[in-house]
Amino acid sequence: MTEIRPRRSVLAMPGSNPRLLEKARSLPTDVVMIDLEDGAAPESRAATREAVARAVSEGGFGTREVLVRINPLDTPYGEADLAAIAPAGPDAIVVPKVTGADALVAVGSRLRRLGAPDRTRTWAMIESPMAILHLAEIASSARDVDTRLACLMVGPNDLAKASRLRLGVPGRPALMPWLMSVIAAARAYEIDAIDGIYNDFRDADGFAAECTQGRDCGFDGKMLIHPDQIAPANAAFGPGADEVAWARRILAAFAEPENRTRGVIGLDGKMVERLHAVDAARTVALADAIAARTA
């Protein structure tokens, strides 16, 4: 099993606000995403990218993954963003407005040339109908080591704008086919998938419901826009105590000498298959990784 990194909560922070960046170092989010795309006014972009590069280089974020969302490479700002941020060594570069594998190949090749460490990955933002149509191509680029692709992240606001669908409807019926397509693509190529933002950060009940829906759909976490959303996201996308206990029992049962070669066993009156043991191993690994972060 590959290393599991908890990505229950992905908090977006504007790169133009040093106070918020400092605060992010102590928040219980799994991932901090520093934004250069929507998080900086055009006249301050140069100063903002240098400040963000400095903050990433200085570290101090503990066990949190640190991501930087750059501007698209086909804008006047994308190349400069990447040149400033890559040497600082963030955990990942978030590539916006991805519509095919070409953008990821371009970013990956530049990361190597710019001296980014090998551990720096890329995340692809899925924000347009064209991205939905090319999901298999985008996700399959994870098999090309040069793209460094580790995750797909949904951008619902841009998707809604481009497709004229309405957000804010409970259950997100119009988005569901596309959300499940993202999950299918991510799972087919063994990368993570992050659900998009919930705009009304004051609506705690609506946010909690959408987190539960996202978890049930198979997402690994959710992109957040406010620190108050961290705890509900962590709770929803992390395995519960009962789930972890059951997973440990499954693993223990299959480890018994008489069960080690069996494909199916009975446990507490339930049929448990070997595939459930694989899922159980992932659940326990995720729980252990979360516990190690909070220890």
C-alpha positions as CSV (number, residue, x, y, z in Angstrom):
1,M,0.0,0.0,0.0
2,T,1.3,3.4,-0.9
3,E,1.7,6.1,1.8
4,I,-1.6,7.5,2.9
5,R,-1.7,11.2,3.6
6,P,-4.8,12.6,5.3
7,R,-6.4,15.2,3.1
8,R,-9.7,15.7,4.9
9,S,-9.5,19.5,4.9
10,V,-7.8,21.6,2.3
11,L,-8.0,25.2,3.5
12,A,-7.6,27.9,0.8
13,M,-5.7,31.0,2.0
14,P,-5.1,34.2,0.0
15,G,-1.4,34.6,-0.6
16,S,-1.7,38.4,-0.2
17,N,-2.5,38.2,3.5
18,P,0.6,37.5,5.7
19,R,-1.5,37.4,8.9
20,L,-3.7,34.6,7.6
21,L,-0.6,32.7,6.3
22,E,0.9,32.9,9.8
23,K,-2.4,31.7,11.3
24,A,-2.5,28.7,9.0
25,R,0.6,27.3,10.7
26,S,-1.4,26.5,13.8
27,L,-4.8,25.5,12.3
28,P,-5.8,21.8,12.5
29,T,-6.2,21.6,8.7
30,D,-4.6,18.7,6.9
31,V,-3.6,20.8,3.9
32,V,-3.0,24.6,3.4
33,M,-3.5,25.8,-0.1
34,I,-1.9,29.3,-0.6
35,D,-3.6,31.0,-3.5
36,L,-1.9,33.1,-6.1
37,E,-4.7,32.8,-8.7
38,D,-7.7,34.4,-7.0
39,G,-5.8,35.6,-3.9
40,A,-3.8,38.5,-5.3
41,A,-4.7,41.7,-7.1
42,P,-2.9,42.2,-10.5
43,E,-0.9,45.2,-9.2
44,S,0.4,43.2,-6.2
45,R,1.1,39.8,-7.8
46,A,4.9,40.2,-7.9
47,A,5.2,41.1,-4.3
48,T,2.7,38.4,-3.3
49,R,4.4,35.6,-5.1
50,E,7.8,36.6,-3.5
51,A,6.1,36.7,0.0
52,V,4.5,33.3,-0.6
53,A,7.8,31.8,-1.8
54,R,9.5,33.1,1.3
55,A,6.7,31.7,3.6
56,V,7.0,28.2,2.0
57,S,10.7,28.2,2.3
58,E,10.6,29.2,5.9
59,G,8.3,26.3,6.7
60,G,6.8,26.1,10.2
61,F,3.6,24.3,8.9
62,G,4.3,21.2,10.9
63,T,2.7,18.1,9.4
64,R,0.4,20.1,7.1
65,E,0.8,19.7,3.4
66,V,1.6,23.1,1.8
67,L,0.2,23.7,-1.6
68,V,0.4,26.8,-3.8
69,R,-2.1,27.5,-6.5
70,I,-0.5,29.3,-9.4
71,N,-2.1,31.2,-12.3
72,P,-2.5,29.2,-15.5
73,L,0.7,29.1,-17.6
74,D,-1.1,30.8,-20.5
75,T,-1.6,34.0,-18.5
76,P,1.0,36.7,-18.0
77,Y,1.5,35.5,-14.4
78,G,1.7,31.7,-14.5
79,E,5.4,31.3,-15.6
80,A,6.6,33.9,-13.0
81,D,4.5,32.2,-10.3
82,L,6.1,28.8,-11.0
83,A,9.6,30.2,-11.3
84,A,9.3,31.8,-7.8
85,I,7.5,29.0,-6.0
86,A,9.1,25.8,-7.4
87,P,12.5,26.3,-5.8
88,A,10.8,26.9,-2.4
89,G,9.7,23.3,-2.4
90,P,6.0,23.2,-1.6
91,D,4.3,19.8,-1.3
92,A,2.4,20.5,-4.4
93,I,1.6,23.0,-7.1
94,V,-2.1,23.3,-7.8
95,V,-2.7,23.8,-11.5
96,P,-5.9,25.7,-12.3
97,K,-8.2,25.5,-15.3
98,V,-6.8,22.1,-16.4
99,T,-8.5,20.8,-19.6
100,G,-6.1,18.1,-20.6
101,A,-2.8,16.4,-19.8
102,D,-0.7,19.0,-21.6
103,A,-0.9,21.6,-18.8
104,L,0.3,19.0,-16.3
105,V,3.2,17.9,-18.5
106,A,4.2,21.5,-19.0
107,V,4.2,22.2,-15.2
108,G,6.0,18.9,-14.5
109,S,8.8,19.7,-16.9
110,R,9.2,23.1,-15.5
111,L,9.4,21.8,-11.9
112,R,12.3,19.7,-12.9
113,R,14.1,22.5,-14.7
114,L,13.5,24.9,-11.9
115,G,14.9,22.7,-9.2
116,A,11.8,21.7,-7.4
117,P,12.4,18.8,-5.0
118,D,11.2,15.3,-6.2
119,R,8.5,15.3,-3.4
120,T,6.7,18.3,-5.0
121,R,3.5,17.0,-6.7
122,T,0.9,18.6,-8.9
123,W,-2.9,18.8,-8.2
124,A,-5.3,19.4,-11.1
125,M,-8.3,21.7,-10.7
126,I,-11.3,20.4,-12.5
127,E,-13.3,23.5,-13.3
128,S,-14.8,23.3,-16.8
129,P,-17.0,21.2,-19.1
130,M,-13.9,20.5,-21.2
131,A,-12.1,19.1,-18.1
132,I,-15.1,16.8,-17.4
133,L,-14.9,15.5,-21.0
134,H,-11.2,14.9,-20.7
135,L,-11.2,13.4,-17.1
136,A,-9.7,10.1,-18.2
137,E,-6.9,11.8,-20.0
138,I,-6.1,14.1,-17.2
139,A,-6.2,11.4,-14.5
140,S,-4.2,8.9,-16.6
141,S,-1.3,11.4,-16.8
142,A,-0.6,10.3,-13.2
143,R,1.1,7.3,-14.8
144,D,3.6,9.7,-16.4
145,V,6.1,10.4,-13.6
146,D,7.0,13.7,-15.1
147,T,3.5,15.2,-14.5
148,R,3.8,14.4,-10.7
149,L,0.0,14.3,-10.6
150,A,-1.3,13.2,-7.1
151,C,-4.9,14.6,-6.9
152,L,-7.9,16.0,-8.7
153,M,-9.8,18.9,-7.0
154,V,-13.2,20.1,-8.1
155,G,-13.9,23.8,-8.7
156,P,-17.7,24.0,-8.5
157,N,-18.1,27.7,-9.0
158,D,-16.2,27.7,-12.3
159,L,-18.1,24.6,-13.4
160,A,-21.4,26.3,-12.6
161,K,-20.5,29.4,-14.4
162,A,-19.3,27.6,-17.5
163,S,-22.3,25.2,-17.7
164,R,-25.0,27.6,-16.4
165,L,-26.1,25.2,-13.7
166,R,-27.4,26.4,-10.3
167,L,-25.4,25.8,-7.1
168,G,-27.0,25.9,-3.7
169,V,-29.6,23.2,-4.4
170,P,-29.5,20.7,-1.5
171,G,-27.9,17.5,-2.7
172,R,-26.3,19.1,-5.7
173,P,-28.3,17.1,-8.2
174,A,-27.0,18.9,-11.2
175,L,-23.4,18.4,-10.2
176,M,-23.6,14.8,-9.1
177,P,-22.9,13.1,-12.5
178,W,-19.7,15.2,-12.8
179,L,-18.6,14.7,-9.3
180,M,-18.9,10.9,-9.6
181,S,-17.0,11.1,-12.9
182,V,-14.2,12.8,-11.0
183,I,-14.2,10.0,-8.5
184,A,-14.2,7.3,-11.2
185,A,-11.2,8.9,-12.9
186,A,-9.3,9.4,-9.7
187,R,-9.9,5.8,-8.5
188,A,-9.1,4.3,-11.9
189,Y,-5.6,5.9,-11.8
190,E,-5.1,5.6,-8.0
191,I,-4.9,9.3,-7.1
192,D,-6.9,11.3,-4.6
193,A,-10.0,13.4,-5.2
194,I,-11.0,16.5,-3.2
195,D,-14.6,17.9,-3.2
196,G,-15.1,21.6,-4.0
197,I,-15.9,24.5,-1.7
198,Y,-19.2,25.2,0.0
199,N,-19.8,28.9,-0.5
200,D,-22.0,29.8,2.5
201,F,-19.5,29.3,5.3
202,R,-22.1,30.5,7.9
203,D,-24.4,27.6,7.1
204,A,-22.9,25.0,9.3
205,D,-25.7,22.4,8.8
206,G,-25.6,22.7,5.0
207,F,-21.8,22.4,5.0
208,A,-21.9,19.3,7.3
209,A,-24.5,17.7,5.0
210,E,-22.4,18.4,1.9
211,C,-19.3,16.9,3.6
212,T,-21.3,13.7,4.4
213,Q,-22.4,13.6,0.8
214,G,-18.9,14.0,-0.5
215,R,-17.5,11.4,1.8
216,D,-20.3,8.9,0.8
217,C,-19.4,9.6,-2.8
218,G,-15.8,8.6,-2.2
219,F,-14.0,12.0,-2.0
220,D,-10.9,12.1,0.3
221,G,-11.6,15.6,1.6
222,K,-13.0,19.0,0.9
223,M,-11.7,22.3,-0.1
224,L,-12.5,25.0,2.5
225,I,-12.8,28.7,2.6
226,H,-13.0,29.4,6.3
227,P,-11.3,27.9,9.4
228,D,-14.6,27.2,11.0
229,Q,-15.1,24.5,8.3
230,I,-12.0,22.5,9.3
231,A,-13.4,20.5,12.3
232,P,-16.6,19.4,10.4
233,A,-14.6,18.4,7.4
234,N,-12.0,16.5,9.5
235,A,-14.8,14.6,11.3
236,A,-16.7,13.8,8.1
237,F,-13.8,12.6,6.0
238,G,-11.9,10.8,8.8
239,P,-12.9,7.2,9.8
240,G,-15.0,7.1,13.0
241,A,-14.1,5.1,16.0
242,D,-16.6,2.3,15.3
243,E,-15.3,2.1,11.7
244,V,-11.7,1.8,12.8
245,A,-12.6,-0.8,15.4
246,W,-14.4,-2.9,12.8
247,A,-11.5,-2.6,10.4
248,R,-9.1,-3.8,13.0
249,R,-11.3,-6.8,13.8
250,I,-11.4,-7.7,10.1
251,L,-7.6,-7.6,9.8
252,A,-7.2,-9.6,13.0
253,A,-9.7,-12.3,11.7
254,F,-7.9,-12.7,8.4
255,A,-4.6,-12.9,10.2
256,E,-5.7,-16.0,12.1
257,P,-3.9,-19.1,10.8
258,E,-7.0,-20.8,9.6
259,N,-8.1,-17.7,7.6
260,R,-4.9,-16.6,5.9
261,T,-5.6,-18.4,2.7
262,R,-9.4,-17.9,2.7
263,G,-11.2,-15.5,0.4
264,V,-14.3,-15.3,2.5
265,I,-14.9,-15.6,6.3
266,G,-17.8,-15.1,8.7
267,L,-17.5,-12.4,11.3
268,D,-20.3,-11.4,13.7
269,G,-22.8,-13.0,11.4
270,K,-21.6,-11.1,8.4
271,M,-19.9,-12.3,5.3
272,V,-16.5,-10.6,5.0
273,E,-14.5,-11.0,1.8
274,R,-10.8,-10.5,1.2
275,L,-11.6,-7.2,-0.6
276,H,-13.0,-6.0,2.7
277,A,-9.7,-6.6,4.3
278,V,-8.0,-4.4,1.7
279,D,-10.5,-1.6,2.6
280,A,-9.9,-2.3,6.3
281,A,-6.2,-1.9,5.9
282,R,-6.6,1.5,4.3
283,T,-9.0,2.6,7.0
284,V,-6.5,1.6,9.7
285,A,-3.6,3.3,7.9
286,L,-5.6,6.5,7.5
287,A,-6.6,6.5,11.2
288,D,-3.0,5.9,12.2
289,A,-1.8,8.7,10.0
290,I,-4.3,11.1,11.5
291,A,-3.4,10.0,15.0
292,A,0.3,10.6,14.2
293,R,-0.5,14.1,13.1
294,T,-2.2,15.0,16.3
295,A,0.2,13.3,18.7
